[in-house]
């Protein structure tokens, strides 16, 4: 009598049935560690797995996908108040309409920390907005005499933080040193701090702040990367907005050839190594260079970065993150705020020096689309439901 005559099933069949009937929570836990291509294959293994897991374009932030510790790119349409969310892990987009929140219409994103956006409206309005909880925290209006003169902004921590004060800092577009707007959440009026040229050396040139500043809250300092390649460091004194902060400037200017070759510059905090990463996107076919800028005492150290190893970099104006890779396919990649065919996310591989999308690869970024108002934001570990 063989195994079939006895009514017993082969071990392979039993094992196959066990995997086919795997609990949904286990399947979702495994799938949350996969990138888009791997997820498609994983979901196609059998009918049960396909029915247990949502299609790429059907997920919402109340699903297990929202638990993945990966930033998402949001594009804000100020005329309508709509927000489009793009999740790079699944190459998926959803659009959320905030028609019931008139404060958002006509507003503009300035910068992001974790899951909070700092936004402006009109010439003077400033407020925080959390797109996942729909919470708005208003700030006092800016002073009238300085409307639209402070393009670069940052803040120290989420405004609802119970462990530390939240400082908001805006930088005048140029100066030596640039003027600074400051407020601590809870205060009723903004402070303007101006600086005298002769205190910082009469031979110094204007310092433009075109790139997103990086706030180091533990040291209460802000790194700013100037338009010619020097590093400006602003020190917030005595945890107060009343006392004038102090500037220090470090490094040499980039060569004229290097300055003329730059198309875009992004900056991100390098948490493990200290300092910041400066990402140069060049005019010549969109080649990418990364440099680490780090202070060693009073000396600025610069180091060319050729690999991110097991990390992924997400860069945009106003919000950039360097994160441990949550899936093997994301390691040593840079996600830019760019799309191929309007809805397919794009990353740059440092190993191959190419741009990739779901069905696209190229050595240049000439055919890619970059939305005007897009920024990376880090969803909280909580499950937010729209």
N, C-alpha and C positions, 0 to 999 in steps of 0.2 A: 504494500500500500504506500503510495507516494503522498507527498504533502497536500496535493490538491484533493485526492480521494478522501483524505482524513478530515477535510474541512478547514484545515489550518492554512493560513496565508503566509506566503514567503516573507522573510524578514524585511526585504527591500520594500515590499508593498506596505507593510505595517509602518515602516519608518516614513514612507512617502505620505501616508494618510495622517500620521502624527504631525508632520510639518504643515500639511495642507490645512489642518484644523488648529493651527497655532492661535492662541488668544489674540484678539485685536490689539490690546494694549502692548503686547510684545512686538507685534508687527509694526505698530506705529513708532515704538521706541527705536527699533532697528532702522526704519525708513527715515527717521529724523536725522540720521548720521550720513545720509547719502546725498550726493549732488544730483542735478536734474537727470542726466543720462542714466546713472545708476538706479535712480528712483523709478524711471520708466521700465527698465528691465525687471527690477524687483517686483513691481506691481503686476507684471505680465506672467509671472511664474505659474499661477493657477487662478481659477475662477474665484476661489474664496479670498485670496489675497487681493485680487482686483476689486472685489466688492467691499472689502474691509477698509481699503485705503482710498481717499478722495483723489479725483483727477487733479492734475497740476493746476488747472485754472478754476477749480471749484473750492479751493480752500479759503478759510477766513481766519482772522486772528484769534478766534475762539477755538481753533483746532490745535492739535499738538504741534503744528509747524511753528506756532508763535513762541513755543518754548525754546526753540533753537537759539543759541547765543550768537546770532549773526545779525549785523546791522541790515536794515532795509533802506532802500532809496525812496524818498518821497518827492514827488513833483507837485508843486502848489500852483493852482491856476487862480490868480488873484481876482480876475474879473467875475468868476462864478463861485469862488470859495471851495471848489472841488480839490480833493487831494488824491493823487494816484500813488499807490504803494507797490513797490517792486521788490520781490524777495529773490536775491541772487541764487540761493540754494536750489530753488525750484523753477527759476526763470519764469515766475508767475507774477501777474499784476492784478490788483483789484482797485476799483475807484470808489472812494467814499464821498458822499455829498454832505456838506455841512450847511445846507440852506437855512437850517434853523439857528445858525450862529452868524448874525449879520456883522459881528465884529471882524470876521475873517475876510469879508469881501473888500477888495481894495488894499489888502495888507501885503506885506513883503517879509519873507524869511531873512533873518540876519545871521543867525548861527544856531548851533544845536549842541547840547550836552545831554548825554544819555537819551531819555525819551522826551525831553523838553525842547521846545523851540523858542528862541527870542525873536519877536516879530515887531515890525513898525507899521504904523498906519498914518497916511498923510505926512505932514511935515513934523509933527510933534508927538504923536501917539506911540507908546511902547508898551508891550505886554508879553507875558509868557503864555504858551499854548502847548498842551499835551494832546496830540492827535489821537491817542489811544483811549484816554479817559475823558476827553473833551473838556478838560478843566482849563479855564482861563484865569490868569493872575495878572491884574493890571498894575502898571507902574505909573508914577507921576509923569506928566507931559514934559518933554524936553523944553529947554529955554528957547524963546522965539528967535533970538539973534543968531542962533547957530543951526538953523534948519538945513537938513540935507548935506551937512559938511563932514559927517562922521560915517564913512562907509564900512569900516571894519569894527566888528564887535566880538566880545566873548563874555562868558560869565564863569564863576568859579565852581559851582555845583548846582544840582537841581534846586529850584526856588522853594520847594516844600521840604527841604532837608531839615531834619531835627538835630543833626549832629554838628553843623557848622553854618556860619553866615554865608549868604549868597551875595557876592559882589558882581556888579555888572559894569563892564568897562568898554567905552567906545573911543576910537582913535580918529583924530582929525586926519584928513587924507595926506597931508604933508606938513613938514616943518622941521626945524632942528632945535630941540626935539618937537615932535608933534604934540599938540594939545590933547588932553585926555578928559573925557566925560566919565563920571563915576557916580554910582549910587549903591547903597546896601539895601537889600530887600527889607522893607519895613520903614525906611526913611521917606520923608515927604517931599524932598527936593533934590534935584541933581546938583552935583558939584562940577565946576569946570576948573581944571588946573592948567595954567599956562607956564611956559618955561622960557628963561632968558638965554638967548643965543650965546652970550659971552661966558656963561657959566659952563658951557660944554665945549668950548674951543671955537674961536672965530674962523678957523680954517676948515671947519666941517661943512659938508654939502647938505642940501635938503634930504630928509629921510622920508620916503613915501612908504605907506603901509598898505599895499594892495592885496595882501594875502591874509588868510585867516590866522589871527593870533592864537597862541596856545597857552592856556592858563594852568599853572602848576599850583594847585590850591594848598598843598602841604607847605610850600615855601612862600606862598602868596606873591608869586612873580608871574609875569607874562612875557613869553618869547614872541617877538615879532621879526619877520624876515623882510628886510627892505628890498626895494625895487632893483638895487644894484648888487645885492648879495651880502650886505653886512647884517649883523644880528643886533637887534635892539632888545634890551631886557628892562622891563618896567617893574620896579619894586613897590608894592603897596605897603606903606609904612604903618606900623602899629595897629594893624587890622582896622583901619579907619579911613573914611573918605574925606575927613576934614583936613588931615595933614597931607601936604603935597607929596605925591609919589616921586620916586627918583628914577632917572634914566641912566643906563650904561650902554655903550656901544662897543662892539667887538668885531674883529675880522677885517679882511681886505675886500675891496670891491671885486666882483667878477670881471674878467677881461671883457673888452668891448665886443670881441667876437662871440663870447659866451652869452653876453646880454642880448645881442642881436639874434641869437639862435633860439631864444626861449619863446615858446608859444604860451604855455601856462605853467604856473607853479602852485603846488599844494604843500601843506605842512601838516604833520601829525605828531602827536606825543609818542615818544619811544619809551614806554613804561619800564621795560626790563633793563635797558642800557642807560636811561637818563637822556635828557636833551630832546631834540626833535629830529624827525626825518623830513628832509626837503626833497620833494619829488619834482623833477624838471621834465616837462613834456616839450620836446623841441619842435621847431618848424620843419626840420628835415625829416619827413616821413613819420613824424610823431614818435621819434625814439625817446626812450625813458631812461633817465639817470636818477639815482637816489644817493643822497649824501646825509650822513649823520652829523649834526651840529650839537656839540656838548661842551659845557664849561667844566674845566678842571682848575678849580681855584679861580684865578683871574685870567686864565688862558683859555682861548677858544680852540677846541680840537675838532678837526674835520676829518671824516672818514668816508670813503666811497663804499656803498653797500651794494654787493653783487647778488646777494640771496637773502630772502626772508625766511629761509628754512621751513619750519612748520607753521608759519604764520600767514595771514591774509591781510592785505592792506585795502581799506576802503577810503577813497579820497574824493573830496568835493570842497567847494568854497564854503567856509563856515562850519564844516563838520567832517572830520576825518577820524578813522579808527584803525589801529593795528591790533588784530585779534588772533588768538590761537585758532588754527584751522579746525573746524568741526567735522570736516570730511577730507579724506585723502586728496580728492581732486581739487581742493581749494588751496592747498599749500603752495607757497611761493608765487602767489598771484596778486595782481593789483586790480581792483574793480574801480573803474572810472564812472562818472555820471554820464555814461554814453549808451546809446542803443543802436543796434543794427535792425533795419526794417521797422524802425519806430518802437518795437515792443520786445526786442530780444536783447537782454543784458550783455555787456561786453567786459571781458577782463583781459589783462596783459600778463603774459607768462614771462617771468624773468629768465627762465631756463632756455626758452626758444626765441625770445625777443619778438614775439608775435602777439597780435590781438586775436581773440577768439570770441565767438558767440555760439549759439546752439548749432548752427549749420554754416559757420563762417570762420575763416581765418585769413589774416593778412599781416604784412609787415608794416603797414601804415594805418592811420586812422582817418584818412581823407573822406571815406564814405560813411562815417558814423555821425549820428545825431546826438547833440548835447542839449537837453532842455534848458531853458533860461533859468528857471527857479527850481533847481533840484538839490537835495542835500541828503547825506546819509544820517540816519538816526538809529539809536540802539534801543529796541523794544525792551521793556522790563521783563523779568522772568515770570511775572504774573500773566495769567490768561485774560487778556482784554477781549471783550466781545463788542462788536459793532451792533 
